[in-house]
Amino acid sequence: IVTARVWIPDAEEVWKSAELTKDYKNDDASLQLLLEDGANIEYKLDKKIKNLPYLRNPDILVGENDLTALSYLHEPAVLHNLKVRFIDSKLIYTYCGIVLVAINPYETLPIYGTDIINAYSGQNMGDMDPHIFAVAEEAYKQMARDERNQSIIVSGESGAGKTVSAKYAMRYFATVSGSASEANVEEKVLASNPIMEAIGNAKTTRNDNSSRFGKYIEIGFDSRYRIIGANMRTYLLEKSRVVFQADEERNYHIFYQLCASSHLPEFKALRLSNANDFLYTRQGRSPVIDGVDDTKELCTTRNAFTLLGINESYQMGLFQVLAAILHLGNVEIKDKDSDSSLIPPNNRHLTAFCELVGVTYQDMAQWLCHRKLKTATETYIKPLPRLQATNARDALSKHIYAKLFNWIVEHVNKALITNVKQHSFIGVLDIYGFETFEINSFEQFCINYANEKLQQQFNMHVFKLEQEEYMKEQIPWTLIDFYDNQPCINLIEAKMGILDLLDEECKMPKGSDDSWAQKLYNTHLKTCSLFEKPRMSNRAFIIQHFADKVEYQCEGFLEKNKDTVNEEQINVLKASKFDLLVELFQDELKATSPTGQVPGTGGRTRLSIKPGKSRETSSKEHKKTVGCQFRNSLQMLMETLNATTPHYVRCIKPNDFKLAFSFDPKRAVQQLRACGVLETIRISAAGFPSRWTYQEFFSRYRVLMKQKDVLPDKKLTCRNVLEKLVQDKDKYQFGKTKIFFRAGQVAYLEKLRADKLRVACIRIQKTIRCWLARKKYLRMRSAAITIQRFTRGYQARCLAKFLRRTQAATIIQKYQRMVVERKRYRQKQAAALAMQTILRAYLARQKYKALLREHKAVIIQKRIRGWLARCWYKRCLHSIVYLQCCIRRMKARRELKKLKIEARSVEHFKKLNKGMENKIMQLQRKVDDQHKENRVISEKLIGLETSYGAESERLRGELNRLRGVEEDAKNKANQVTSLLEELERLKRELTVTQQEKKTIEDWAQTYRDEMEKMVSELKDQNGLLKKDKDDLNRLIQEQSQQMTEKMARAITQETQQLVTDLNEERSRYQNLLTEHLRLEEKYDDLKEEIALSSNVSKPGHRRTDSTHSSNESEYTYNSEYTELEEGSRASEDVTRGIDTSLTLKLQKRLTELEQEKQSLRDELENKEEQFQRARARDDAEFKKARGAELEYESLKRQELESENKKLKHDLAEMRRSLLGDAATAAGAPGSPAYNVLLDQLNASCEELEVRKEEVLILRSQLVSQKEAMHHKETMTEPSIFVEDVSKLKDADELKQAYIGLKDTNRLLEHQLQTQRRGYDNEVEALRGELQNVKEENNRQQQLLAQNLQLPPEARIEASLQHEITRLTNENLDLMEQLEKQDRTIRKLKKQLKVYSKRIGEMGGQTSPGQMVEEPIHPVNIPRREKDFQGMLEYKKEDELKLVKNLILELKPRGVAVNLIPGLPAYILFMCLRHADYVNDDQKVRTLLTSTINSIKKILKKRGDDFETVSFWLANTCRFLHCLKQYSGDEAFMKHNTTRQNEHSLSNFDLAEYRQVISDLAIQIYQQLIKCMENILQPMIVSGMLEHETIQGVSGVKPTGLRKRTSSIADEGTYTLDSILRQLSTFHSIMCQHGTDPELIKQVVKQQFYIIGAVTLNNLLLRKDMCSWSKGMQIRYNVSQLEEWLRDKGLMTCGAKETLEPLIQAAQLLQVKKKTDEDAEAICSMCHALTTAQIVKVLNLYTPVNEFEERVSVAFIRTIQTRLRDRCESPQLLMDTKMIYPVTFPFNPSSLALETIQIPSSLNLGFLTRV
């Protein structure tokens, strides 16, 4: 029909797409087609065969993971699907039924990391995108499930990637399985790859690392499916490459590695140089591979040799042989004559060869140019021509290399052998694919022969699987016709076949290639249709292989089949002094590989065949032909493969130029035909290629059904609908669980579905468009009415505004004119007043100045006259004073002279002046006083003179000034006349000035107008400038704000970076801690294994230690039993299975650990010594205080003893007094006996009260104070019985009895009140229970109503869940009541013992046994509580019992439900406090060590139980918090109460132990995360991706042979509700255990990270999940997770942020992906996704319906260009094993330690509260 799309042949593209432009009719001879480029063509049809073109599949099926999912299965569909996946989606793997097609991308892809391996591990093959890891996982899983060996067959052309695929498969096995021991077997298996690549790989024109041999590696596994060893068999070594390479090719890598490392000191003796200096390495003229460092590659090869146990000496021997081969190739052989040749003497290369291999120069030179011929009687030595000698030299080089290759393979196999019994194996076959060249010889013949055998095995296996599928589903099937290549195999290997005739011709003395060709023609040309003869040649033949016709040239077949080597050359080498060379050429009589196969020799020119097991001599073995050896080894290979379950990997080479992601259709089709992929397609297409389960069919095609067609039985529904849709019943078959369709039927059903959806879409669009148009019309109508209303209102407002403005303008004009006139009047008035004021002021100033001058002249005259008078007076006074002074001085001198004369006569002076001394002294004093006065007066005089001088100067200056003023006055008087004249002149000038002023005013007015105009303009400019200024200010503010924000962002980023660095450092520390703990566990396990091995010295029956824990034996029984069994089998030599290198490593590690342990021990001893010395002083003080306390206690004890003796003495005295006086009046009041008795009785009563208080204190210690009793509290008190009354004879005893009865009555009354209160409490409790019952009844009714609305299956499930919850709650309540009853019984028993003891102390005669039998009266005695210190005391020998009962045997469930959270931690800390209180450091250390070791032990034993791990995480954290809270540090004590601070540790600083316990908490946290991950892992993919939470949104696309997990929630399938329930379970368990809220937040964050990472990783690896509808499902699921966080109050814990990558991936699936704007939006939206993840999602995006569009390649390139500058990790998958670093914020407890009670259920009765 028109628009149908078809495929037509094309010379360039092989197949080209076209579309019909005209309907086809049966009698049409051609088709009218439209090509994709717009060209119209006519396609001719052959009327005989009706060669109609192939139909194209719907676009929705293009790009499928499995080619068998295509509706139309044919060559163009396969080629197009592979091209779309490879070019557009960058996917190199595709399933084709059971075959994995791998296309070489010629580019390194990030899809082989450990994260990818972990993602594929444990997954079903159809649940993930195609990958080599999926095939490896399937093989590994089938080996474990079916107990059958497996094989992975990797085939393809050279350069297709076979070796890489095989390498990745082995890497997968080594990663997921691990090794059975610590011998690193998996590393050895991987280490064999670089060795085999070095000696067996080379650069070719098609591949830089082409394997030039085939190999089959058997990887052995033990019963636990862990790697224990491996074995390698090799095939088809290309020996000819040793001596010849084509252009742009290289020899084997090892030669170039040696040449590149020739500069190293250890290689100097090899005499090597550059690779271009040797013939064997320079022929290809390409000695270097881009991007490969041969020196580093040699280091890798040498490390691999070392790891496999080949020591340095052997390695240097190997390199010596290889260097000798290079030197041998450089030996130049020259012509001696036409029939002989010679080697020039002293040839340096031959000399080097002989020295390296240890042979003589003469022998080697002789037999390189000669050969020995033997006849029946004589032996001849025949010289060889130069050409034959050169060929013999090359043959020897190839033979040496083949021997070396086999030796290395043999030793690699020996290194991979272990003594552990192999349970199963997985074989990986890496072998040549089908080859055809322009010239095909013996090598291609053998390769194609092997491929014929492998193709036959492949066809039989495919046919067998199809047959088993049909039989399992019980549908009728017919024999499918497929190509059987047995005739071709018979042509090659049967009797009288090609190989037989070749061997026969080789035995003929004169056999030749021509005669052999004639025998082939005569034998097979007429009898076999697969054998043909070329028309133009008699030395060639053609074989029709399964892939193509191949023409073989007969030249060289016989020579290559014989593989001859000069025996004399071999004998020379056997006589070598070089041990390794002799070992290479010794007779291989044993030579058995670990699996029974023998490494053999190879072909002469290009092949190396490994023969089967043989016991013949070496000479006979040399006579066996290469073809016979190859046929035998191939037969053994086929037997091995037939005994295993095969898995096929077909490697395709996309182009011949090694271009990345370039696809050549011609080359691809050629290889697809050759590797059997198209044959698989043909076999599948011949039957029923499309297969659907009934549920998938119903889900996909539900839209084609009517409501009445849907029946409860989905199988019957599908049957009825399909019979209506497809009339031809041969097009489908109904199986037991699936529906089988012929080719093309799925496309037909998809067309019906698309048509139905299209009609529905059109209807929806019509309705929506109608609704939108009407909505638009109503909106426009409403808008028009609104506009009219607003317009009319606006016009009315404008009119009113105009009228108001007119009136306002009139008023403004009136007032403005008035203002102008008033302003003009006021200006004139102001001007007149100003002129008058100025004139009057001027006149007043003139008059004022004249008066002022006269006044100042009078003052000056007055001051001058006064000054002159004062000057005259001062002069007169000074003269008088001076005159008086002169006269007085003269008189004084005269008097002095007289006195001197008198003083000369002393005697006279003495007589006349008796007592003058005193007078002199007085006078002297007077003189001194006068001198002082004179000094004062003189100082005053000087001051006056100074002031006088200054005043004189001032007056003199004033006088001068006055004289000047007088002169000025005279001058000014003269100037008056001139001033008057000047005044007249000024008046005239004033008149002129006034005229000028008027002119200037006119000009000023004009100027003012201009200035006003200019000012207005400037104002406008100023406004603009202000505006610009404001804009600039705003811009500056914005820039400053941006800078501030930028700085804030930078600071935030820096802070985030610091936080990230801190978290990374914390994570690194915690990872190191985990690794350290893992190594410790390994070390302990190794010690146990070594101890176990050393204990087992004899085979036979062995017993385990009787002290072995029953719990541990329950956990390790199976593993120990297996290890003991294996140990008994290997008892002859225990250490035989341990690898030498491993033993050395372990010994070295053991020595290091011992040294570290010794150093730590020494350091610990030093620290202890320092600590002991530091505490010595404190101990002395403590002992003093303790001694004082002991003295006080001893005094108190002595006092009690003395009181006891006093009581005994009083009692004896009382008895004596009673017995001594037997009279009747002895007991009367007032008598001595009565008084003594009364005194003693009073003292006894007081003592009794004291003892009663002590008993009550003791009782308060024994009875639990925390939990209140619900039943009546009874306390027994011994009653005074009636018969005792009759025994009382004395009045005092009657009195005491009466008092006792009164006390008893009071107690009984108090007990009655207590009972009444208890009765009231019981009534209240019953009322509460009644209310609870009513609420429970209402809740039951609501649940019943809800259940009635659910479907039957959900109703049953809900009712069962509810019943389980109810029974669990009842069970817990009963357990709690039982526990309380037990405590009550124990409490009453203790009370009974206490009061029995009390009765004994009171002197009662009743025994405790009698007390139980007699009736007792309950009394209630008020007691006084003892002040406990919150400590628990235990004996040293009870420590193991404490740890056992509290840690090892504790059941978390009962403790979490019945007791306070963290009770074990509190108990341990209270015990630790007592050890600290008594200052017992040994007790503290042993308690902490035992606690830590016991917690580790219980975690090792029950580490997979989430409840146990959560319980001990909570208790470990609580114990850590207690150590901090009571450490005495102020930082931790600020939240404590005063009582709690009193309980702080007093003697020991446990900071180091806090770090150890913190590390233990980190270990428990990581164990909790692993346990939680193991529980969540199976749920995540099914619940988050596969299950359809929103039913009907995403339909199931057609799938291929490898069915995926159904998205329909079958029974047992996990859903999103399962995940939410599990998360709620985790949360409730942690809350019950009292886990810190911050720690719960961290756990929840880690949970959500795991959910998001696993979901995103699976999304990135599953093409079928990348669709629009799946994005909506994911977003809905994420919203449900966020709702769960909101309900639990955990929105701030950071869990939502961990889902951001998943949210963005879901958004990426739903956004538009067409334009550049869409690309920009995607780049800004997906900031949490890496570029690789974004591109991967876009590449994987697959439409589920035809209405969706694929993402174009150009759009993906646009995204890559925009994201090119991102700095991020290239890793594709998220690390699901990543654990956020955990922190333990300090969380102090408000619980007082002294109030904690220890329940008896813990069996800790040996602990004593202190």
Disulfide bonds with the S-S distance in Angstrom:
none
